[in-house]
Amino acid sequence: MIEMGIKNRFEQGFTLLEVLMAVTIAGIILSGVFIFVNMGLTDWRRTTLEGEWKQQWRVFDKIFRRDLHNVFISPLDQENMFEGDYQSLQWKVLTEDGVQKVRYFFDPDLNLVIKEYSLVGVGIGNHEIHFFADQIMEGVNFSYYDGKSDYWTDDWSYQERDYLPTVVKMTLKDLNEEPLLLIMDIPVGIIYQN
């Protein structure tokens, strides 16, 4: 008589206990491999997306700062412009090609920060640059620092004040991250006191 779990040397195959042990060990090994592969892919995606986000931010920061530092205001220009509210900002910029009118704003339908620009006095239409296309944006807010009155405001008009803000602050609200602040001085707008 043969007892359960013990193989007779003439029988072929595996016992139920051996099959269960093999399946359990294979499951543990496959689970470990799956966990490591999943962690690796998750880290790779996160660092790739984070790197892309930081690169997009650096590009936007460089272009926006360059445009603000090249603001064009002249006593000879009858249409000096620096207009902004809490959602958009537009002004004239001196570039190698001439004077451009630029406008930065957030488009909630496209979920993009957009720079519109066109050469002043040329019949060519507007051009656009889209920023943060892969991000889920909540919005953009602009604030302007009045160096004469020493306070922040949500709107600015060069036509009304006849001077530029000293500093522009832009808050970029991304649903996945903390709000990002970009604070830039405008060299032409700085008021020097004796």
DAZIQUI-V242450 format. One record per residue. N is the residue number from 1. RES is the residue in three letters. SS is DSSP state (h for helix, s for strand, l for the rest). PHI is phi as a letter, one per 30 degrees, with the letter a starting at -180 (999 if undefined). PSI is psi in whole degrees, 0 to 359 (* if undefined). Layout:
N:RES:SS:PHI:PSI  N:RES:SS:PHI:PSI
This chain:
1:MET:l:999:138  2:ILE:l:c:132  3:GLU:l:d:156  4:MET:l:d:141  5:GLY:l:i:346  6:ILE:l:c:131  7:LYS:l:d:140  8:ASN:l:d:142  9:ARG:l:d:350  10:PHE:l:c:349  11:GLU:l:d:149  12:GLN:l:c:154  13:GLY:l:j:189  14:PHE:l:c:151  15:THR:l:d:165  16:LEU:h:d:321  17:LEU:h:d:318  18:GLU:h:d:320  19:VAL:h:d:315  20:LEU:h:d:319  21:MET:h:d:318  22:ALA:h:d:318  23:VAL:h:d:318  24:THR:h:d:313  25:ILE:h:d:317  26:ALA:h:d:320  27:GLY:h:d:318  28:ILE:h:d:315  29:ILE:h:d:314  30:LEU:h:d:322  31:SER:h:d:316  32:GLY:h:d:316  33:VAL:h:d:316  34:PHE:h:d:317  35:ILE:h:d:314  36:PHE:h:d:318  37:VAL:h:d:317  38:ASN:h:d:316  39:MET:h:d:318  40:GLY:h:d:316  41:LEU:h:d:320  42:THR:h:d:314  43:ASP:h:d:320  44:TRP:h:d:314  45:ARG:h:d:314  46:ARG:h:d:313  47:THR:h:d:326  48:THR:h:d:312  49:LEU:h:d:319  50:GLU:h:d:320  51:GLY:h:d:319  52:GLU:h:d:317  53:TRP:h:d:314  54:LYS:h:d:322  55:GLN:h:d:317  56:GLN:h:d:320  57:TRP:h:d:317  58:ARG:h:d:318  59:VAL:h:d:313  60:PHE:h:d:314  61:ASP:h:e:315  62:LYS:h:d:314  63:ILE:h:d:316  64:PHE:h:d:315  65:ARG:h:d:317  66:ARG:h:e:315  67:ASP:h:d:319  68:LEU:h:d:324  69:HIS:h:d:343  70:ASN:l:c:26  71:VAL:s:e:140  72:PHE:l:c:112  73:ILE:l:b:128  74:SER:l:b:140  75:PRO:l:d:342  76:LEU:l:d:344  77:ASP:l:d:122  78:GLN:l:d:341  79:GLU:l:c:49  80:ASN:l:e:139  81:MET:l:b:131  82:PHE:s:a:95  83:GLU:s:c:134  84:GLY:s:a:151  85:ASP:l:b:194  86:TYR:l:d:347  87:GLN:l:c:343  88:SER:s:a:164  89:LEU:s:b:134  90:GLN:s:b:146  91:TRP:s:a:177  92:LYS:s:c:143  93:VAL:s:b:137  94:LEU:s:d:118  95:THR:s:b:178  96:GLU:l:d:330  97:ASP:l:d:348  98:GLY:s:k:201  99:VAL:s:d:127  100:GLN:s:c:148  101:LYS:s:c:122  102:VAL:s:c:151  103:ARG:s:b:129  104:TYR:s:c:134  105:PHE:s:a:166  106:PHE:s:c:128  107:ASP:s:c:107  108:PRO:l:d:333  109:ASP:l:d:318  110:LEU:l:d:348  111:ASN:l:h:49  112:LEU:s:b:151  113:VAL:s:c:128  114:ILE:s:b:138  115:LYS:s:c:118  116:GLU:s:c:138  117:TYR:s:b:150  118:SER:s:a:151  119:LEU:s:d:135  120:VAL:l:d:134  121:GLY:l:i:3  122:VAL:l:c:139  123:GLY:l:d:12  124:ILE:l:d:142  125:GLY:l:d:182  126:ASN:l:d:147  127:HIS:s:c:155  128:GLU:s:b:147  129:ILE:s:b:129  130:HIS:s:c:135  131:PHE:s:c:149  132:PHE:l:i:46  133:ALA:l:d:332  134:ASP:l:c:6  135:GLN:l:c:154  136:ILE:l:c:102  137:MET:s:c:146  138:GLU:s:c:329  139:GLY:s:l:179  140:VAL:s:b:136  141:ASN:s:b:137  142:PHE:s:c:142  143:SER:s:b:153  144:TYR:s:b:133  145:TYR:s:c:122  146:ASP:s:d:106  147:GLY:l:d:333  148:LYS:l:d:316  149:SER:l:c:352  150:ASP:l:i:52  151:TYR:s:a:162  152:TRP:s:c:145  153:THR:s:b:158  154:ASP:l:c:357  155:ASP:l:b:155  156:TRP:s:b:139  157:SER:s:b:117  158:TYR:h:d:326  159:GLN:h:d:323  160:GLU:h:d:321  161:ARG:h:c:333  162:ASP:l:i:24  163:TYR:l:a:164  164:LEU:l:c:157  165:PRO:l:d:155  166:THR:l:d:322  167:VAL:s:b:145  168:VAL:s:c:131  169:LYS:s:c:129  170:MET:s:c:128  171:THR:s:c:120  172:LEU:s:c:118  173:LYS:s:c:112  174:ASP:s:c:135  175:LEU:l:d:334  176:ASN:l:c:343  177:GLU:l:b:173  178:GLU:l:d:151  179:PRO:l:e:138  180:LEU:s:c:135  181:LEU:s:c:137  182:LEU:s:b:112  183:ILE:s:c:120  184:MET:s:b:135  185:ASP:s:d:155  186:ILE:l:c:107  187:PRO:h:e:323  188:VAL:h:d:336  189:GLY:h:c:354  190:ILE:l:d:132  191:ILE:l:c:117  192:TYR:l:c:129  193:GLN:l:c:145  194:ASN:l:d:*
